Structures are given as C-alpha cells and as structure tokens.
Amino acid sequence: MAKKEYDRTKMKPAIMSSICTGEQVAGFKDIEKGTFIDVMAVKSDKDLKKFIKMYGIDEKDIVKMW
C-alpha cells in the first residue's frame, strides 16, 4: 500500500463517531475551519490500523469528534 500524504500544518487526523449509532469514520479535521473530511469507515480495529498505516499517523495524535 502506497503511503498517502496530508497537510500536517492544516489538518489533524480524527475519528468522527456518531453518538446515536456508534458508527465511526476516519478522516481529517481542518484546524482553521473546524470542518471534517472523511476518508474511510472504521468498522473494526483493522480498519483503524489501515488508516494509521496509510497516512503514517501516530495513534496518539488522532482526535475524537462527536
């Protein structure tokens, strides 16, 4: 899998989680605008690990959003 890039000065890795259903989506939060850009659904730990590996993210840098 080819490693993908994102602008680390403008974007923060994030997991958007639904309060009602618990569904989760991995993506990036725009630091200036506060908007969320979705990348992929997270249905298991395997999906989360794939997202982390795909973008070379440190898991502790991922923020949770509701």
Backbone as CSV, one residue per row, in Angstrom:
resi,resn,N_x,N_y,N_z,CA_x,CA_y,CA_z,C_x,C_y,C_z
1,MET,0.842,-1.182,0.000,0.000,0.000,0.000,0.889,1.248,0.000
2,ALA,0.632,2.141,-0.925,1.391,3.379,-1.014,0.974,4.318,0.109
3,LYS,1.957,4.932,0.733,1.688,5.877,1.811,1.133,7.162,1.227
4,LYS,0.057,7.664,1.824,-0.565,8.897,1.365,-0.151,10.046,2.276
5,GLU,-0.232,11.239,1.756,0.166,12.437,2.491,-1.045,13.310,2.800
6,TYR,-0.893,14.132,3.827,-1.879,15.164,4.144,-1.116,16.355,4.701
7,ASP,-1.695,17.530,4.637,-1.027,18.745,5.100,-1.097,18.797,6.626
8,ARG,-0.009,18.440,7.263,0.047,18.376,8.729,-0.037,19.751,9.383
9,THR,0.177,20.817,8.620,0.073,22.166,9.186,-1.370,22.647,9.215
10,LYS,-2.239,22.029,8.382,-3.629,22.477,8.293,-4.647,21.426,8.719
11,MET,-4.222,20.166,8.774,-5.159,19.079,9.066,-4.692,18.256,10.262
12,LYS,-5.659,17.768,11.033,-5.381,16.914,12.174,-6.150,15.605,11.984
13,PRO,-5.494,14.442,12.126,-6.216,13.181,11.978,-7.301,13.069,13.037
14,ALA,-8.467,12.537,12.639,-9.601,12.482,13.558,-10.490,11.280,13.263
15,ILE,-11.236,10.884,14.297,-12.271,9.868,14.163,-13.579,10.538,14.527
16,MET,-14.511,10.565,13.583,-15.851,11.117,13.819,-16.730,9.943,14.235
17,SER,-17.338,10.065,15.401,-18.157,8.984,15.928,-19.579,9.480,16.165
18,SER,-20.556,8.696,15.745,-21.957,9.037,15.944,-22.358,8.724,17.382
19,ILE,-22.968,9.681,18.048,-23.444,9.477,19.411,-24.571,8.449,19.425
20,CYS,-25.417,8.478,18.438,-26.598,7.597,18.391,-26.266,6.159,18.006
21,THR,-25.514,5.996,16.922,-25.302,4.652,16.376,-23.926,4.063,16.684
22,GLY,-22.982,4.904,17.054,-21.628,4.427,17.311,-20.798,4.250,16.056
23,GLU,-21.379,4.530,14.885,-20.612,4.421,13.643,-19.433,5.378,13.691
24,GLN,-18.307,4.943,13.108,-17.105,5.761,13.122,-16.560,5.935,11.705
25,VAL,-16.008,7.127,11.464,-15.385,7.451,10.187,-14.036,8.101,10.484
26,ALA,-12.996,7.614,9.810,-11.662,8.197,9.948,-11.491,9.272,8.882
27,GLY,-10.799,10.323,9.252,-10.547,11.402,8.305,-9.687,12.475,8.932
28,PHE,-9.897,13.701,8.479,-9.076,14.802,8.949,-9.937,16.016,9.288
29,LYS,-9.564,16.679,10.369,-10.241,17.908,10.782,-9.392,19.086,10.315
30,ASP,-10.027,20.007,9.612,-9.360,21.228,9.181,-9.176,22.091,10.426
31,ILE,-7.944,22.388,10.786,-7.641,23.116,12.020,-8.251,24.516,12.018
32,GLU,-8.217,25.206,10.887,-8.721,26.579,10.811,-10.240,26.641,10.749
33,LYS,-10.850,25.814,9.911,-12.295,25.880,9.677,-13.099,24.982,10.608
34,GLY,-12.456,23.941,11.151,-13.150,23.004,12.019,-13.973,21.975,11.265
35,THR,-13.886,21.965,9.941,-14.652,21.012,9.146,-13.959,19.648,9.136
36,PHE,-14.733,18.621,8.852,-14.221,17.248,8.829,-14.273,16.716,7.413
37,ILE,-13.176,16.115,6.974,-13.093,15.495,5.656,-12.967,13.994,5.881
38,ASP,-13.976,13.234,5.463,-13.945,11.799,5.711,-13.097,11.066,4.674
39,VAL,-12.437,10.003,5.149,-11.577,9.197,4.299,-12.114,7.774,4.175
40,MET,-12.488,7.174,5.315,-12.952,5.785,5.288,-13.757,5.436,6.532
41,ALA,-14.653,4.475,6.383,-15.423,3.974,7.513,-14.511,3.118,8.387
42,VAL,-14.749,3.186,9.697,-13.992,2.374,10.646,-14.978,1.431,11.319
43,LYS,-14.933,0.167,10.899,-15.849,-0.835,11.452,-15.144,-1.791,12.402
44,SER,-13.802,-1.722,12.429,-13.034,-2.602,13.301,-11.657,-1.987,13.573
45,ASP,-10.923,-2.602,14.499,-9.554,-2.157,14.767,-8.684,-2.289,13.523
46,LYS,-8.991,-3.287,12.706,-8.238,-3.497,11.467,-8.360,-2.273,10.550
47,ASP,-9.558,-1.717,10.458,-9.771,-0.519,9.632,-8.990,0.669,10.180
48,LEU,-9.003,0.837,11.497,-8.272,1.940,12.119,-6.780,1.797,11.863
49,LYS,-6.259,0.591,12.003,-4.833,0.351,11.749,-4.478,0.632,10.293
50,LYS,-5.382,0.301,9.389,-5.160,0.578,7.971,-5.051,2.087,7.733
51,PHE,-5.945,2.874,8.343,-5.920,4.335,8.232,-4.602,4.884,8.770
52,ILE,-4.191,4.406,9.943,-2.952,4.861,10.574,-1.751,4.562,9.680
53,LYS,-1.702,3.352,9.143,-0.586,2.961,8.284,-0.599,3.727,6.966
54,MET,-1.792,3.908,6.404,-1.940,4.577,5.115,-1.356,5.993,5.130
55,TYR,-1.526,6.701,6.259,-1.076,8.085,6.345,0.129,8.287,7.260
56,GLY,0.662,7.209,7.836,1.820,7.331,8.721,1.509,8.149,9.957
57,ILE,0.356,7.893,10.554,-0.124,8.659,11.703,0.269,7.970,12.998
58,ASP,0.605,8.761,14.008,0.811,8.236,15.354,-0.570,8.207,16.012
59,GLU,-0.971,7.044,16.521,-2.324,6.877,17.050,-2.667,7.906,18.123
60,LYS,-1.683,8.353,18.910,-1.957,9.331,19.970,-2.309,10.719,19.415
61,ASP,-2.056,10.948,18.133,-2.365,12.239,17.514,-3.792,12.319,16.976
62,ILE,-4.524,11.202,17.009,-5.888,11.180,16.471,-6.852,11.737,17.512
63,VAL,-7.663,12.717,17.091,-8.664,13.295,17.986,-10.018,12.636,17.722
64,LYS,-10.848,12.570,18.756,-12.202,12.026,18.635,-13.170,13.197,18.479
65,MET,-14.121,13.020,17.577,-15.149,14.047,17.348,-16.510,13.373,17.428
66,TRP,-17.505,14.087,17.950,-18.873,13.581,18.015,-19.816,14.524,17.336
